[in-house]
Amino acid sequence: MLRKSLDCQGKEYVNTAESGFTLVEMMIVVAILGILSALIIPRVNNQLNEARTVATIADLNSVNTVWTSYLLLTGRTVGFSDPVLTPGSLQPVAVADLAKFLHAELPESDHFGHPIEYRVDVWPDPNVMMARSPGKDGIFEASYQVDQLPNPDPPPCNGNLGDLVIVNGVRLYRLRNPPCWPMT
């Protein structure tokens, strides 16, 4: 920036070049960076949560593939009887025991850092298996509607607030109420 300074000998003003920024220029730059980060950071967090949800669903689908292979190899049928499934009606099984039983590697936790819960109807001779993740919020629901297919339309606001559940090949998705708080 050019500044005028007084020449002491000639008593005239001389243009001199000084390096650096003024305080006002620095404050404007900091304000612009603050506004940009306030706009970008929530969107990046939403994308990361969606990526974690997709990765958890992929893990549960791979567990489902192993389970379906087990049922086909042993000649059992795939299905369940009640339209409403409560996890309390199924026995929890340790991941290590189920992995040894299925001769496969099973994920112990989802991509949000919460443990995946595995439940079967009768152990050690199961016919129904539930693998579920609590999703982003880490809280499990009490029951799931089995006869309803997951909604193909995206939820209105934030679809990361729900359980991710696979029961014998059927993917269930339970949304929290209200799914949109805080507003994004």
Secondary structure, DSSP 4 states (H G I P E B T S, - for coil): -EEEEEETTTTEEEEEE--S--HHHHHHHHHHHHHHHHHHHHHHHHHHHHHHHHHHHHHHHHHHHHHHHHHHHHTPPP--S-SEE-GGGSEEE-HHHHHHHHTS---SB-TTSPBPEEEESSSSS-S-EEEEE-TTTT---S-EESSSPPPSSPPSS-TTSEEEEEETTEEEEEE-SSTT-S--
